[in-house]
Amino acid sequence: GAVVSQHPSRVICKSGTSVKIECRSLDFQATTMFWYRQFPKQSLMLMATSNEGSKATYEQGVEKDKFLINHASLTLSTLTVTSAHPEDSSFYICSARRPVNYGYTFGSGTRLTVV
Amino acid sequence: AQSVTQLGSHVSVSEGALVLLRCNYSSSVPPYLFWYVQYPNQGLQLLLKYTSAATLVKGINGFEAEFKKSETSFHLTKPSAHMSDAAEYFCAVSEGSAGNMLTFGGGTRLMVKP
């Protein structure tokens, strides 16, 4: 139980295009999901907290117009990287907070490469 | 504010040797503490968590960790390393509740030599 599916696992896109990453909780409802960014050989950096039915809360220094987050249902949050540039290349990971006993389940991550 | 420090970004052990990964935390309220493992190009998998119950916590894959309030530590150990343990390990803390925001340490890469 408590599975989070993240797609795609890898994506390569051209500079200037937009990329959407999906994070789904498969067997539980997640009112809160989190999006992280991880640079090579570094830790996870929280980008934003996504709450179902309301606007996401972005961490300081994260451009909300560039990293659009939508949490339209209790099982789906999406992160759209708009007008992607090579410096946006990174590993993006989502996590969902479980409603019972809390705790977090992480997605398997998305490797984004912008060329 | 909460923070986590993992001492040693790289740890190398021989197969069969003791694994010790260090984690110290800072928290203004009783902390909830977690250890996660990450394999290349994958998400994070929970190894174990401390939620104010027993101070010695046993997790998956033979790992355990001991919460020491006086030392503000939550070190991860395993008596005998396997090659399959080679991965990145992250210590994390959340304040006041297991459901509050996680703050991660910098991570420790564990290498296991044959």
Interface residues (C-beta under 8 A of the other chain):
Chain A: V4 Q6 S9 T32 F34 K41 Q42 S43 L44 L46 T49 F91 I93 S95 R97 N101 Y102 G103 Y104 F106 G107 S108 G109 R111
Chain B: Y36 N41 Q42 G43 L44 Q45 L46 K49 F90 S97 A98 G99 M101 L102 F104 G105 G106 G107 R109
